[in-house]
Amino acid sequence: MDATDKKRNAAKASLEFILPCTVLGVGTGSTVNHLIELLPGIRERIESVVSSSQASTELLEAQGFEVSTLNEIGDIDLYIDGADEANKHLQLIKGGGGALTREKVLAGAARRFVCIVDDSKLVGMLGGFPLPIEVIPMAQAFVARKLVKMRAQPIWREGFVTDNGNHILDVHDLAINNPLEMESRLNQIPGVLTVGLFAQRAADVLLISGDAGVREIRA
Ligand code: 5RP
């Protein structure tokens, strides 16, 4: 089975978490795009929908959904999103698509966060995938110097501007032995808007799609 089929199966498995009258938060990325394609089939269960990116908003609107803002709806019942890496503690690296800030806000506002991945994303230690960090543009070089002092290799995602008008540093070679501590430490660098480490708000359920089907890890 190829990665696309696995992603589609993970998205399909997440549909059972969408109960009647759900206020749904929708993430960003190719796995979530499969979910968005499937949502019209269970439209009657969705009370309202909030999106983590302009890209997902456009896809949801193309499927006929009216997308609400988080300010309009308050808390979210269920947030479904993909990840770039996940460990068995349901801690994640996200932001490969650059939508990490709104994703973190929606995950934080959600009563339940279901993460959908193919089995290539499950790792023993986070950090093989370069950690995305959203920085305000004027602080980019300063934040990069701080990261170099931590013996990491930040690479500016050149030409990419986030939905919030900011820049992304993709941080290579960061030793993430303790994700909770690393998230706090990076959050303290002035100019950092969002760290793509989701350890303090990890997923509640991880759906991992492989050749043998979709398995589930719960917090
Ligand atoms: C976007 C994300 C995505 O969830 C992450 O990049 C996974 O993407 P994909 O489903 O395409 O593998 O964090 O900012």
Residues whose N, C-alpha, C, O or C-beta is under 5 A from the ligand:
A	BS01	5RP	T28 G29 S30 T31 V32 D81 G82 A83 D84 K94 G95 G96 G97 G98 A99 L100
